[in-house]
Amino acid sequence: MMTTAEDVLGPGPAPEASGKVKAFLRLVLIEHSVFALPFAYIAAFTAMFRLDGRIHWGVLLLVTICMVGLRTFAMAANRIIDREIDARNPRTAGRELVTGAVSVRAAWTGAGIALLVFLGSAALLNPLCLALAPVAVIPMVVYPYGKRFTNFPHAILGLAQAMGPVGAWLAVTGEWSWDAVILGLAVGVWIGGFDLIFACQDVAADRAEGVKSVPARFGVPAALWGARGAHVVTTALLAWYALATDAGVLFWAGLAVVVAAFLYEHTIVKPHDLSRLNRAFFTVNGFIGIALFACALADLAVRGLTL
């Protein structure tokens, strides 16, 4: 008779534990790391190209772990802090902390593990990354509280996201770079802009609960115009970054794709019709990061970046 793992270990808690892990990953929307990671990679690969012209895979792995770890911590903290607000909003009432699929204790445990992973990876990169790591954590915790005291929490989110490319560049070189700051600002303004769009769907619930945001305070049309302005600024910053780093034609082609995606995004979301908001938020913005990264990497390869 064949002996199985269940015969040796018994039924045990393994399936339940696996289910809890999956519920936690759903809680933090782990797949949404696609928004910030491509821009961190653009910064890292550009820094490697300037450093010695070759890819440092170990550093790239640690950058990835840092980004995912910090984002996981930020999302878990956000969900924990906002759980009572989420419970009163029909759109978010099904989130795992509201339904009990994930307990507050389990969420804090997951957040703590993610934070330790982030700090540990930063320590393995270089002393400057470790020294600045706590600075990166601060806006991640401040952001969920922002909607309680300012009409512009989107700016705090943008600041938090802007740190990714800067940190990735520091990870490679161990030195400060203003070029990375330009790219970081582009990412921050971009994400702040599409957060303005995303917040439009919660205007009624936010006003009822006293949650602050641009759409809740100034209305959906104003928020959408603000998002358009943010994405114009994003385009200008990406062009500045291309000039500062002597980017080639393939990067500029990627920027043209980004502009086209922005135009499409702002065409399908209108003040009187938010039915395609999720397509604009998830599909289009995910495509923007991946498309620009692919073009930037191809450009660096053509210019001499090697494995």
C-alpha positions as CSV (number, residue, x, y, z in Angstrom):
1,M,0.0,0.0,0.0
2,M,1.3,3.5,-0.9
3,T,2.0,5.8,2.0
4,T,0.9,9.4,1.4
5,A,2.0,12.6,3.1
6,E,-1.5,12.8,4.7
7,D,-0.9,9.3,6.2
8,V,2.3,10.5,7.8
9,L,1.3,14.0,8.9
10,G,-2.5,13.5,9.3
11,P,-5.0,15.9,7.9
12,G,-3.5,18.7,10.0
13,P,-3.9,22.5,9.4
14,A,-2.0,22.6,6.0
15,P,-5.0,23.2,3.8
16,E,-6.4,25.9,6.2
17,A,-3.0,27.6,6.3
18,S,-2.7,27.6,2.6
19,G,-6.2,29.1,2.3
20,K,-5.2,31.9,4.8
21,V,-2.1,32.7,2.8
22,K,-4.2,32.9,-0.4
23,A,-6.7,35.1,1.4
24,F,-3.8,37.4,2.6
25,L,-2.5,37.6,-1.0
26,R,-5.9,38.6,-2.2
27,L,-6.1,41.2,0.6
28,V,-2.9,42.9,-0.6
29,L,-3.7,42.5,-4.3
30,I,-0.2,41.1,-4.9
31,E,-0.7,41.1,-8.6
32,H,-0.9,44.9,-8.6
33,S,2.9,45.0,-8.1
34,V,2.9,45.3,-11.9
35,F,2.2,49.0,-11.5
36,A,5.4,50.1,-9.7
37,L,7.9,47.3,-10.6
38,P,8.5,48.2,-14.2
39,F,9.6,51.7,-13.3
40,A,12.0,50.4,-10.6
41,Y,13.4,48.1,-13.3
42,I,13.9,51.0,-15.7
43,A,15.9,52.8,-13.0
44,A,17.9,49.7,-12.1
45,F,18.8,48.8,-15.7
46,T,19.7,52.4,-16.5
47,A,21.9,52.6,-13.5
48,M,23.6,49.2,-14.4
49,F,24.1,50.5,-18.0
50,R,25.9,53.5,-16.6
51,L,27.8,51.6,-14.0
52,D,29.5,48.9,-16.1
53,G,27.1,48.1,-19.0
54,R,26.0,44.7,-17.6
55,I,23.0,43.3,-15.7
56,H,23.6,42.4,-12.1
57,W,21.0,39.7,-11.5
58,G,21.5,39.4,-7.8
59,V,20.9,43.1,-7.3
60,L,17.9,42.9,-9.5
61,L,16.4,40.1,-7.4
62,L,16.9,42.0,-4.2
63,V,15.3,45.1,-5.8
64,T,12.3,43.0,-6.7
65,I,12.0,41.5,-3.2
66,C,12.3,45.0,-1.7
67,M,9.6,46.4,-4.0
68,V,7.2,43.6,-3.4
69,G,7.9,43.4,0.3
70,L,7.3,47.2,0.9
71,R,4.2,47.2,-1.3
72,T,2.8,44.2,0.5
73,F,3.4,45.9,3.9
74,A,1.8,49.1,2.6
75,M,-1.3,47.4,1.3
76,A,-1.8,45.3,4.4
77,A,-1.4,48.4,6.6
78,N,-3.8,50.3,4.4
79,R,-6.4,47.6,4.6
80,I,-6.1,47.3,8.4
81,I,-6.3,51.0,9.0
82,D,-9.3,51.4,6.7
83,R,-11.2,48.3,7.6
84,E,-14.0,50.2,9.4
85,I,-14.4,52.6,6.5
86,D,-14.4,49.7,4.1
87,A,-17.1,47.9,6.0
88,R,-19.5,50.9,5.4
89,N,-18.7,51.2,1.7
90,P,-20.7,48.8,-0.5
91,R,-17.8,48.6,-3.0
92,T,-15.3,47.5,-0.4
93,A,-17.6,45.6,2.1
94,G,-16.4,42.3,0.6
95,R,-12.8,42.8,1.5
96,E,-11.1,40.0,3.5
97,L,-10.7,42.0,6.7
98,V,-14.4,43.0,6.6
99,T,-15.7,39.5,5.9
100,G,-13.3,37.8,8.3
101,A,-11.5,35.8,5.7
102,V,-8.4,37.4,7.1
103,S,-8.2,38.3,10.8
104,V,-6.6,41.6,11.9
105,R,-3.9,39.6,13.7
106,A,-3.1,37.6,10.6
107,A,-3.0,40.8,8.5
108,W,-0.6,42.5,11.0
109,T,1.5,39.3,11.0
110,G,1.7,39.3,7.2
111,A,2.5,43.1,7.2
112,G,5.3,42.5,9.8
113,I,6.8,39.7,7.7
114,A,6.7,41.8,4.6
115,L,8.4,44.7,6.4
116,L,11.2,42.5,7.7
117,V,11.7,41.1,4.2
118,F,11.9,44.6,2.8
119,L,14.4,45.7,5.5
120,G,16.5,42.6,5.2
121,S,16.7,42.9,1.4
122,A,17.7,46.6,1.8
123,A,20.4,45.6,4.2
124,L,21.8,43.1,1.7
125,L,22.0,45.7,-1.0
126,N,24.2,48.4,0.6
127,P,24.4,50.6,3.7
128,L,22.7,53.6,2.1
129,C,19.6,51.5,1.1
130,L,19.3,50.3,4.7
131,A,19.7,53.7,6.2
132,L,17.0,55.2,3.9
133,A,14.7,52.2,4.1
134,P,12.7,53.6,7.1
135,V,12.1,56.8,5.2
136,A,10.4,54.8,2.5
137,V,8.1,53.2,5.1
138,I,6.7,56.5,6.5
139,P,4.5,57.6,3.6
140,M,3.2,54.0,3.3
141,V,1.7,54.3,6.8
142,V,0.7,58.0,6.5
143,Y,-1.3,57.5,3.2
144,P,-4.3,55.6,4.7
145,Y,-4.6,58.3,7.4
146,G,-4.3,61.0,4.7
147,K,-8.0,60.7,3.7
148,R,-8.9,61.7,7.2
149,F,-7.1,65.0,7.3
150,T,-6.5,66.2,3.7
151,N,-8.4,66.4,0.5
152,F,-5.3,65.4,-1.4
153,P,-4.4,61.9,-0.1
154,H,-3.5,61.1,-3.7
155,A,-0.4,63.2,-3.4
156,I,0.8,61.2,-0.4
157,L,0.3,58.0,-2.5
158,G,2.3,59.5,-5.3
159,L,5.1,60.4,-2.9
160,A,5.2,56.9,-1.6
161,Q,5.3,55.4,-5.1
162,A,8.0,57.9,-6.3
163,M,10.5,56.3,-4.0
164,G,10.6,53.1,-6.0
165,P,12.8,54.2,-8.9
166,V,15.0,56.2,-6.6
167,G,15.6,53.2,-4.3
168,A,16.3,51.0,-7.3
169,W,19.0,53.3,-8.5
170,L,20.5,53.5,-5.1
171,A,20.5,49.7,-4.9
172,V,22.7,49.5,-8.0
173,T,25.1,52.4,-7.4
174,G,24.9,53.2,-3.7
175,E,24.8,56.8,-4.7
176,W,22.2,59.5,-5.0
177,S,20.9,60.3,-8.6
178,W,18.8,63.2,-9.7
179,D,18.0,61.4,-12.9
180,A,16.3,58.7,-10.7
181,V,14.4,61.5,-8.9
182,I,13.0,62.7,-12.2
183,L,11.8,59.2,-13.0
184,G,10.4,58.8,-9.4
185,L,8.5,62.1,-9.8
186,A,7.1,60.8,-13.1
187,V,5.9,57.7,-11.4
188,G,4.5,59.5,-8.4
189,V,2.5,62.0,-10.5
190,W,1.3,59.2,-12.8
191,I,0.0,57.1,-9.9
192,G,-1.4,60.1,-8.1
193,G,-3.3,60.9,-11.3
194,F,-4.9,57.6,-11.8
195,D,-5.7,57.4,-8.1
196,L,-7.8,60.5,-8.8
197,I,-9.7,58.5,-11.4
198,F,-10.1,55.5,-9.1
199,A,-11.5,57.6,-6.2
200,C,-14.3,58.9,-8.4
201,Q,-16.3,55.7,-7.9
202,D,-16.5,56.3,-4.1
203,V,-17.8,59.9,-4.1
204,A,-21.2,59.1,-2.5
205,A,-19.7,56.8,0.2
206,D,-16.8,59.1,0.9
207,R,-19.1,62.1,1.4
208,A,-21.4,60.1,3.6
209,E,-18.5,58.9,5.8
210,G,-16.5,62.2,5.8
211,V,-13.7,60.6,3.9
212,K,-11.6,63.2,2.1
213,S,-10.5,63.1,-1.5
214,V,-10.4,65.4,-4.5
215,P,-13.6,63.9,-6.1
216,A,-15.5,64.1,-2.7
217,R,-14.5,67.7,-2.2
218,F,-14.4,69.2,-5.7
219,G,-16.5,66.7,-7.7
220,V,-15.9,64.1,-10.3
221,P,-15.3,66.5,-13.3
222,A,-12.6,68.4,-11.3
223,A,-10.9,65.1,-10.4
224,L,-10.8,63.9,-14.0
225,W,-9.4,67.2,-15.1
226,G,-6.8,66.9,-12.3
227,A,-5.9,63.4,-13.6
228,R,-5.5,64.7,-17.1
229,G,-3.2,67.5,-15.9
230,A,-1.2,64.9,-13.8
231,H,-0.7,62.8,-16.8
232,V,0.5,65.7,-18.9
233,V,3.0,66.4,-16.2
234,T,4.0,62.7,-16.2
235,T,4.6,62.8,-19.9
236,A,6.8,65.9,-19.5
237,L,8.8,64.3,-16.7
238,L,9.4,61.1,-18.7
239,A,10.6,63.2,-21.6
240,W,12.9,65.0,-19.2
241,Y,14.2,61.7,-17.9
242,A,14.8,60.5,-21.5
243,L,16.9,63.6,-22.2
244,A,18.8,63.4,-19.0
245,T,19.8,59.8,-19.6
246,D,20.5,60.2,-23.3
247,A,17.7,57.7,-24.1
248,G,17.5,56.4,-27.7
249,V,14.7,56.1,-30.2
250,L,13.2,53.0,-28.6
251,F,12.6,54.7,-25.3
252,W,10.9,57.6,-27.1
253,A,8.8,55.1,-29.0
254,G,7.7,53.7,-25.6
255,L,6.8,57.2,-24.5
256,A,4.7,57.7,-27.5
257,V,2.8,54.4,-26.6
258,V,2.3,55.8,-23.1
259,V,0.9,59.1,-24.5
260,A,-1.5,57.0,-26.6
261,A,-2.6,55.0,-23.6
262,F,-3.2,58.1,-21.6
263,L,-5.4,59.5,-24.4
264,Y,-7.4,56.3,-24.5
265,E,-7.7,56.2,-20.7
266,H,-9.1,59.7,-20.5
267,T,-11.4,59.0,-23.4
268,I,-13.2,56.0,-21.8
269,V,-13.8,57.6,-18.4
270,K,-16.2,60.5,-18.3
271,P,-17.9,62.4,-15.4
272,H,-21.3,61.0,-16.4
273,D,-20.0,57.5,-17.3
274,L,-17.7,55.6,-15.0
275,S,-18.6,52.2,-16.3
276,R,-15.2,51.6,-17.8
277,L,-13.2,53.0,-14.8
278,N,-11.8,49.6,-13.9
279,R,-10.5,49.1,-17.5
280,A,-8.8,52.5,-17.3
281,F,-7.4,51.9,-13.8
282,F,-6.2,48.3,-14.0
283,T,-5.8,47.3,-17.7
284,V,-4.5,50.6,-19.2
285,N,-2.2,51.5,-16.3
286,G,-0.8,48.0,-16.1
287,F,-0.1,48.2,-19.8
288,I,1.6,51.6,-19.5
289,G,4.2,50.3,-17.1
290,I,5.0,47.1,-19.0
291,A,5.1,48.8,-22.4
292,L,7.5,51.6,-21.3
293,F,9.7,49.1,-19.5
294,A,9.9,46.8,-22.5
295,C,10.9,49.8,-24.8
296,A,13.4,51.1,-22.2
297,L,15.0,47.7,-21.8
298,A,15.2,47.3,-25.6
299,D,16.7,50.7,-25.9
300,L,19.4,50.0,-23.3
301,A,20.2,46.6,-25.0
302,V,20.7,48.3,-28.4
303,R,22.9,50.9,-26.7
304,G,25.1,48.1,-25.2
305,L,23.6,46.7,-22.0
306,T,24.6,43.1,-21.8
307,L,23.7,40.1,-19.7
